[in-house]
């Protein structure tokens, strides 16, 4: 696997670890509420949902990281895990923007690194 594909995949994974922290542990903090455009009352109500969603982001990141680590021993396994993780991240970004066009900036932030990782992994196959 190319270094560029692995670096892009790692960037996508670390971004999703950061999102996990925001959603699962900092959801009601003022800075996080500004980032996600959530009011204080809505943040309190949606806190359990955000906590759960944050862990989805963590699990995708873990899948990608395991894929990067496995890539050295077995390129097929590594590429498969990276594509599954980054492909899911990209799909989530597409769902976000198609559901609410005002979330385009967030979708681009969330989806650019995974899209590039998918592209560069596929180019090497």
GINOR-V40584 format. One record per pair of residues at least 24 apart in sequence whose C-alpha atoms are under 7 Angstrom apart, sorted by the first residue. I is the first residue (numbers start at 1). GAP is how many residues later the second one is. Records with the same first field share a line. If there is no record, write none. Layout:
BEGIN
I = GAP, GAP
END
This chain:
BEGIN
1 = 70, 74, 123
5 = 112, 115, 116
6 = 62
8 = 105, 108, 109
9 = 55, 73, 77, 104, 105, 108
10 = 55
11 = 102
12 = 101, 102
13 = 48, 51, 52
14 = 47
16 = 41, 42, 45
17 = 40, 41, 44
19 = 35, 38
20 = 34, 35, 37, 38
23 = 27, 28, 31
24 = 26, 27, 30
60 = 25
61 = 24
79 = 42
83 = 35
86 = 28, 31, 32
87 = 27, 31
89 = 25
90 = 24, 25
END
